[in-house]
Amino acid sequence: MPLPYKDWNSFSIYFSADYSRVFLKKCYQNLRIENADQKSFENCYPFIHYLEHGKIYYTQAATSPIHIQPILLFYGLVHLVKACILTVAPDYPETTSVLAHGLSTRKRKKQQYSFLEDEVKFQKHGLFPLMAEKLFHMKQLEGDKVKMGDILKYIPELTPLHSQLNGEKTFLTISSSASNFSVPKTVLDHFHMTENRFMDYFHSKSKAPITYHHSHDEKISFEMDLTGIAEPVPLKFNINDNHFSFPLCRGELFSLPELLLHYLLLYNLGMIARYEIDWWSELIKMMPNEDYPFIQSFLDITLRKGPFLIHQFLSNK
């Protein structure tokens, strides 16, 4: 039985219409949105309902068999994401086009199908591009495809599995104290960079301001201003080991917030669990390759990590 998210009580404060109304009003005022008072009054109950429904989906997923877990987790995440969008876009949904998922995948799977090799494609309209824009100020991603195996390399809690199955190290542990961080200098070997080149690269990919300190013999030290930042991309927080990690894969997903990564994976897994019953059932029963351990491990992680990432976003509003 997978471990459920244990901190739903941290969401309890939002299950008060009075509090949520004040919370949303503050969000709208910070964004200089007109009629903040009226819009916060109109949105406080939809905001609560999105969070409540999301919690129900996640709670049910924790006690459900793996056969239907992806469906419950995907729609649980969708509802939580919609609550976050309401904090920055008071008129959501403005059009019906934003109600689509914002992604597409191959409807019929090929013979010898491999989940790790499967791809999803970004669409112009829908929830995925909307959350990328509204929550993370990211430009249009239309037309790009991403492979499931590549996405899984950016989930820090999967580092041991990648190491055991493929002999691949996907993250380095980062030491941190408040806004001060240090990464082992072995990161330079992975990136084939000098220390100065690495810090320039890090600066260019970071969503937070960085101040570089003089490095020690074995570590590169820096300070990040995390004010108002839920996720200090490209750093990822490992909830299993309770520390930040630095990704070692220099792909297109290097700077993608982890909330988007979970959405991408759950979208495809949800589609498979609904429409590819033969393959999905055979995978669960036969466990023929690496697909199953990665999928099962990710589902266990996202059951706890999804609500964690949402709470981090709301806490930094």
N, C-alpha and C positions, 0 to 999 in steps of 0.2 A: 504494500500500500504506500503510495507516494506521500511525502510530507506536505501538508497544506500550508498556505501562508498563515503565519501565526499572529500577525499584527493588524488584523482587521479593526481592532479597537482604536488604532491610530486614525481610522477614517470616521470614528463615531462623532467627532466634532462637527463634521459636515452634515450629519443627519439631524440638523436643527435648521429650520427654515430661517429663523432670525440670524443665526450665525452665517449661513451660506449667503444670505442676502447681503450682509455687510461685507463678506469676503469677496463676492462678485463685484460689488460696488467699488471696492478698493482696486480690484484688478482693472476695471473699466476706467476708473479715474487715472490710474497710472499710465494707461494707454491713451488718455485724453479723448475718450469716446464720449460723444454727446449723449445726453439723457441717461447718464450712468445709473441714477437712482431708479428710474422707471424700468430700464432694461434688467437691472439686478432683481427687481421685484418680479418681473415676468419669467426670469430664468432660474430662480432659486429652486423651484420644484422639479423642473426638467433636470437640473444639475444633480439633485438628490436622487432622482429616479434612475439616472444613468449609473451612478455609483452603486445604488442598491441592487439593480439588476446585474451589474458586473459582479458584485460580491456573490450573488446567488449562483451564477454560472460557475465561478471558481470553486465555491463550496461544494457544488454538485460534482464537479470534475474530480475533486479530491477523493471521492468515494465511488467513482464510476470506473468500469473496466476500460482498458486502453483503447478498445474498439471505438468508443465514442468520445474519448477525452479531447482529441483535437478540435472537434466541433464545439464542445462546451467552452474550451479555453479560448478559441478564436472569438466567439461571440461575447465571452466575458471581457476580453481585451477590447473589443470594438466598443462596448458600452463605456468602459473606463476611459478610453480615448475620447469619446464624444463629450464626456464630462470635462476633460481637459480643454477641448476645443471651445467649449462654452466660456471658459475663462478669458479667452482672447478674441473670440468672434461671437458677440452677443446675438447676431442675427442668424446664426447657424440653425437649421440648414436653409440657406438662401435660395437654392435651386435643387431640383430633383437629381441633377447630375452628380452632386456631391454625396448622394446616398449609395452610390455603387461602391464596390470594394476598392477600385482603383488599381487592380492588378488582373492579369490573365495568365492562364497556364494551358498547356496542351490538354485538350479534352480527352483524347484517347491515348493511353500510354503504349509505347512501342514494346515489342517483344524484348526480353532480357532487360526490362526496365530497371533502372537504378535510381533511387531517390536522391542519392548524393550527386548524380549527374543531371538531375531534372532542373528545369529553369522556370522562373516566373518573369513576366514582362510588366514593366511599369506602364500604366495608362495615363492619359492626359487628365481625366476627371475621376473623382471618387475620393474615398476616405484616405487612402494612402498618400496621394500627392497633397491633399488638404492638410493632413497632420504634419507632413514634412515642411510645408510652407508656414502654417500657422504656429506650430509648436517649436520648430527648429530653424525657421527662416531659411530653408533650403530652396534652391532653384528647381525648376521643372526637371523631372527625371524621365520624362516620356520617352519610350522607345528602347530604353536600356533593358538588358536582361541580366539576371543574376542567378548563379548556380547555387543549389542548396548546400553542397559540400563546401563552397567558399564562404557562405554565410556562417556555417557552423564553426568555422575557424575563428570567428570574432565573438564567440560566446565564452567568456573567461572560465566559467565553471566546467567546461568541457576539456580544458587543458590536459588533465590526466588521461582522459580517454584517447585523445589524439596521440599522446605520447605512447600509450600502451599498444594501440592498434597500428599506428603508422610510424612510430618513432619520430614524431614531429612535435617540436616545441612551439606552441602558438602564442604564449604569453610569458612575460617576465613579471615577477612580483615587484611591486614598488613600495618602498618605505615611505610613510607619510605621517605628518604631525601637523594638525590644523591645515594651513595652506602651503606647507613646505613638503616637498617631495624629493625623492632621490631614486634613480634607476641604476642598476648595475651597468658598468661600462661594457659588459659583454654584449649589450644591445648594439654596440657599434659593429661588432663582428656580424651580427645578423643582417644589419642594414648596409654593410660594406661602406661605411662612411667615417670620416674624421669626426671628432667631437664637435667642432664648429659647424660642419655641414649637417650633422644630425640635429643640432639645436635650431638651425635655420629651417630645416624640414619640419621639425616639431612645431615651431612658431607658425609656419604656413598652414598647418593642419588643425591647430588648436582652436577651440571655440572660446577659450578664456585667455586673458592677458597673462603672459609668462615673463618672469624675471629670472634670468640665468645667474646662478652663483658659481663661484670658483669650485671646480670639481675636486674631489678627494682622490686618493689613489685608486679606489675601486668603484666609485660611484659618481654619477653626474647629478648635481643638486640644482633644483629650481623651485620657484615659488609661483603659484597660480592664484589669481584672484577669482574666487568661486562665487562672488556675490551675485545672487539671482540666477545661478547656473545649476540646473538639476543634474547634469551629467557632463563632467569635464572632458569631453571628446578631445583626443582619441582614447584617453584613459577609460578603462572599464572597471566597475567595482565588482569584486567576486564575493557573492553573499555566502558561499560555502566556507571560505577562509577569512572573510571579513577584512579584505584589503584591496587596494587598487592594483590593477595590472596594466601592463603596456603591451599592445598587440604587436606581434612580430611579422605579420603578413602585410606587405605593402601593396595591397590591391585597391580596387575602386571603393571598397567598403570600409577602408581604413578610418574615415571620418564620419561614418554613418552612426547616428545615435542608436543605442542598443534597443530602444523601444521599437524602432522601425525594423530592426533585424528580427525581433520576436514576431512582429506582425507578418512579415514576409514568410517566415517558416510556418506559422500557424495557419495562414491563408492556404498554403499549398497542402499542408497535412489535413486541414479541414475538408478541402475539395477531394482529396484521396479517400478519406474516411467515408464520404458521402457517395462518391461516384465511381470509385475504383475498388469495389468491394472484394472482387476476386483476389487482386494483388494484395490488398490490405489484410485480408483474412489469412492468406498464405504466408505473408511476412510474419504475422503474429504467431502462427502455429509452427512454421518451419524454421524461422530465424536463419535464413540461408547465408547471409553475408553481413557486412558492416552496417547496412542500413538500420537494422533493428536496434543495436546498442546505441547508435547515435540518436535515433528517434525517441527511444524510450528514455534515455538520459535527458534529452532536451525537454521532453514533456514534464519530467519530474522537476527540472530547473524552472521552466517558465511558469509552472503552477505557483511558485513562490516569487519568482523574479518579476513577473508582469505587474502584480499589485505593488511591489516594492518600487519599481520604476515610476509608476503613476503617482505614488505617494511622494516620491522625491520631487517630481515636477510640481505638484500642488503645494508642497512645503516651501518651494522657492519662489512662489508668486508674491 
